[in-house]
Structure formats: structure tokens, C-alpha cells
């Protein structure tokens, strides 16, 4: 069975540059580099097993990108503390929104109306909307890339409709088909990235309820999240343009 690899990092964008990848299931690191073939070099290696090989990479690659704190204790915050982050951040709040369903959406009146084929009647004076407008007026940016399945789930169709509401209060929302997200090796985790320095990783239970938020400040993971954000944002399509591509559920 093949590994599912996540790109960790490289010291250059050039083709063939030494690169590190992580096995998302086991945490093992796969190293891409120039294969060592000189018999004199290979003769100095110890306890080489059949099927093993050696690659050459610059020391700086390992210094910059090898995961360090593999046993780091998760830092969990309350949902109230998480809410406070949307006013305390300084510049940018970016979310990669990957899930097929959010139970909290399904408990709302707007979802009930949307599911019945009615106008959701978004309340632009809701405290959440007022807060977004206030923060956006300070020059802060709220950006999202939402991943959509083909065909979309009911929850994803609801959120596509919701994008118009969010756009009117200061968020810039773009979309990617899941097949494109997989081609780009984007993570499956649902998370916010604040000011390109801290990740708020969202954890959900089996009923798709948000149960806690984990803060991640490890530089390697944050750097990787920034790279993933840039790739997602580059290929994603503004929500109105994307909406024209989505087939009707009728």
C-alpha cells in the first residue's frame, strides 16, 4: 500500500531540489535527494540492509525542515479563547475549510430555510457580521478557501450560498474542487492561520461538532501551512465565479 505523503519543505523551488516529505499516517520522513552511487562512499556505510539506499542532501535542509518536537503536548484553548483570536490578530486570518458537513450549520434557522428551498434571510446585523465589518474596517483581512466535493454535499451548497453573506461583511472566499485540492496535496485538516505565525487547528467529534481548538506554533508546521495557503489561494476561484460551475441539485 502506497504512503500518503505531505510536503514538508525544500530550500529552493528548482526542479530536482532535495526535499522532505512526511508520511501523514506514521509521521515517518521521506527524503528526496541525489542518490549516492560511489562505491567508495557506500563502502563506508554501516549495516546496510537489502533494499536500502542513501541520498545526499544539504545540511541546511535538515536544519530548516526536519520535525523536531514529535512528542510536543497539544496546546488546547477554549472556544471563547478561540473567538477572541478574531479580534486580537493583527493582519490576516486565513481558513482552509475542508469538511463536508458542520453540525452547527444544520442546527440553524438559515439552514432549515435553505434546505426547504427558501431564502435563508441572512441577518447582516448579527453580532458576528458586525464584528467582521469592524475588524475589516481596521484593514484586517479575512480569507477562506473552501473545498467542495463533486457532487457537493447539502452542507457545502449551504455554505456556497453563505459566501455571499460573508463577502458582504468583509471576507474574501474562494473555492477549490476536492480533486484539485488532492492534486495540490493540501491537508485534510480544517484550520485557521493567523498572521502567518499560529495555526488554530479545529477538532471535531464523530457527529461533526467542533469540540476543541489546538494552537500550533511549531515553525516547520506554520511554514508549511503558509505554503499550503499560497497554493490554495493561487488556484482557488472566487465564490461567485465558482458558483456558476456548480451543477444544480435539482
C-alpha positions in Angstrom: 0.0 0.0 0.0 1.4 3.4 -1.0 2.2 6.1 1.5 0.2 9.3 1.7 2.9 11.9 1.7 2.7 15.6 2.8 5.3 18.0 1.5 7.4 19.4 4.4 9.8 21.8 2.7 12.7 22.4 0.3 15.4 25.0 0.3 14.7 26.0 -3.3 11.9 25.9 -5.8 14.1 24.5 -8.5 13.2 21.1 -10.1 15.0 18.2 -8.5 15.9 20.1 -5.4 16.4 18.0 -2.3 13.0 17.9 -0.4 11.5 16.4 2.7 8.1 14.7 2.9 6.1 13.3 5.9 4.0 10.2 5.9 0.8 11.5 7.3 -0.2 8.2 8.8 3.1 7.3 10.6 5.0 10.5 10.8 8.0 9.0 9.1 10.1 11.3 6.9 10.9 10.6 3.3 14.0 12.3 1.9 14.3 13.2 -1.8 17.9 13.8 -2.9 20.7 12.8 -5.1 21.3 9.0 -4.9 24.7 8.1 -3.6 26.3 5.6 -6.0 30.1 6.0 -5.5 31.3 2.5 -4.3 33.8 4.2 -2.0 31.1 6.2 -0.3 28.8 3.2 0.0 31.6 1.1 1.5 31.7 3.4 4.5 28.0 2.9 5.4 27.2 0.6 8.2 24.6 -2.2 8.5 23.0 -1.5 5.1 20.1 -3.9 4.6 18.9 -5.2 1.3 16.7 -2.6 -0.4 18.2 0.3 1.5 19.9 3.2 -0.2 21.4 6.6 0.6 20.7 10.1 -0.7 22.7 13.3 -0.4 21.0 16.4 0.9 22.4 19.8 2.2 22.6 20.1 5.9 20.5 23.3 5.9 17.5 21.3 4.6 17.6 19.2 7.7 18.2 22.2 9.9 15.3 24.1 8.5 12.6 21.4 8.0 13.1 18.2 9.9 10.2 18.0 12.5 11.7 18.4 16.0 9.2 18.2 18.8 7.5 14.9 17.8 6.2 14.5 21.4 5.1 18.0 21.9 2.0 18.3 24.1 -1.0 19.7 22.3 -2.0 23.2 23.4 -5.8 23.4 23.6 -7.8 26.5 24.1 -11.5 27.1 24.9 -14.0 28.1 22.3 -14.2 31.5 24.0 -10.5 32.0 23.7 -10.7 30.9 20.1 -13.4 33.6 19.4 -11.1 36.2 20.9 -8.5 35.4 18.3 -10.7 37.0 15.6 -10.3 40.4 17.2 -6.7 40.1 18.6 -5.0 39.1 15.4 -3.1 41.9 13.6 -3.2 41.4 9.9 -4.6 38.2 8.3 -6.9 35.4 9.2 -6.9 32.6 6.6 -9.0 29.4 6.8 -8.7 26.2 4.8 -12.2 24.8 5.1 -12.2 21.2 4.2 -15.1 19.4 5.8 -18.2 18.0 4.1 -20.6 18.9 7.0 -20.8 21.1 10.1 -23.5 20.1 12.5 -23.7 23.6 13.9 -24.9 24.8 10.5 -27.6 22.2 10.4 -29.0 23.4 13.7 -29.6 27.0 12.4 -32.7 28.5 11.1 -30.9 29.7 8.0 -30.0 26.1 7.1 -33.6 25.0 7.7 -34.9 27.6 5.3 -32.2 26.9 2.7 -32.9 23.2 2.8 -36.6 23.9 2.2 -35.7 25.9 -0.9 -36.3 29.3 0.7 -34.2 32.4 1.0 -32.0 31.9 4.1 -32.6 35.5 5.1 -29.1 36.2 6.3 -29.1 38.8 9.1 -26.3 41.3 8.2 -26.8 43.0 11.6 -26.0 39.8 13.5 -23.2 40.3 16.1 -20.9 38.0 14.1 -21.4 40.2 11.0 -20.9 43.4 12.9 -17.6 42.1 14.3 -16.4 41.1 10.9 -17.2 44.5 9.5 -15.5 46.3 12.4 -12.3 44.2 12.0 -12.2 44.6 8.2 -12.6 48.3 8.6 -9.3 48.3 10.6 -7.6 46.8 7.5 -7.5 43.2 8.6 -8.0 40.5 6.0 -10.3 37.5 6.4 -9.8 34.9 3.7 -11.1 31.4 3.2 -10.6 28.6 0.7 -13.4 26.2 0.8 -13.0 22.7 -0.6 -16.1 21.3 -2.4 -16.9 17.7 -3.4 -18.4 16.9 -6.8 -21.3 16.5 -6.4 -21.5 18.9 -3.4 -22.9 17.8 -0.1 -26.0 19.7 1.2 -23.8 21.4 3.8 -21.4 22.6 1.1 -24.2 24.0 -1.0 -25.5 25.9 2.0 -22.0 27.4 2.6 -21.7 28.4 -1.0 -24.9 30.4 -0.5 -23.5 31.7 2.8 -20.4 33.0 0.9 -22.4 35.9 -0.4 -23.3 37.0 3.2 -19.7 36.6 4.3 -18.4 38.6 1.4 -20.7 41.5 2.2 -19.2 41.8 5.7 -15.5 41.7 4.7 -14.4 38.1 3.9 -12.8 37.0 0.7 -14.0 33.5 -0.1 -12.7 31.2 -2.8 -13.3 27.6 -3.8 -11.5 24.5 -5.0 -12.9 21.2 -6.1 -11.6 18.4 -3.8 -9.9 16.7 -6.7 -7.8 19.8 -7.2 -7.0 20.1 -3.5 -5.8 16.5 -3.6 -3.7 17.2 -6.6 -2.1 20.1 -4.7 -1.5 17.8 -1.7 -3.5 20.2 0.5 -4.1 18.9 4.1 -7.5 17.4 5.1 -7.4 19.3 8.4 -9.7 22.2 8.9 -7.8 25.2 10.4 -7.3 28.9 10.7 -3.9 30.5 10.1 -3.5 33.8 12.0 -0.8 36.4 10.9 1.2 33.6 9.3 2.5 32.6 12.7 0.0 30.5 14.6 -2.4 27.7 13.4 -5.7 27.1 15.1 -6.5 23.5 14.3 -10.1 22.6 14.6 -11.1 19.2 16.1 -14.5 17.7 15.5 -16.2 14.7 17.0 -18.0 11.9 15.2 -21.1 14.0 14.9 -19.3 16.8 13.2 -19.5 19.1 16.2 -16.5 21.4 17.0 -15.1 20.2 20.4 -11.8 21.9 20.8 -9.2 24.1 19.2 -5.4 23.3 19.2 -2.9 26.0 18.8 0.2 25.2 16.8 3.3 27.5 16.7 5.9 25.0 15.6 7.9 26.9 12.9 8.0 24.0 10.5 4.3 23.4 10.6 3.5 27.1 10.3 5.8 27.5 7.4 4.2 24.5 5.7 0.7 26.0 6.4 1.8 29.2 4.7 2.9 27.3 1.6 -0.3 25.4 1.6 -2.3 28.7 1.9 -0.4 30.2 -1.0 -1.0 27.2 -3.2 -4.7 27.0 -2.3 -5.2 30.7 -2.8 -3.4 30.7 -6.2 -5.6 28.0 -7.7 -8.9 28.7 -5.9 -11.8 30.5 -7.7 -13.8 33.4 -6.3 -17.1 32.2 -4.9 -19.4 33.8 -7.4 -17.4 32.5 -10.4 -17.1 29.1 -8.8 -20.9 29.0 -8.1 -21.6 29.2 -11.8 -19.7 25.9 -12.2 -21.6 24.0 -9.6 -24.3 21.8 -11.0 -27.8 22.2 -9.8 -29.1 19.7 -7.2 -32.5 19.6 -8.9 
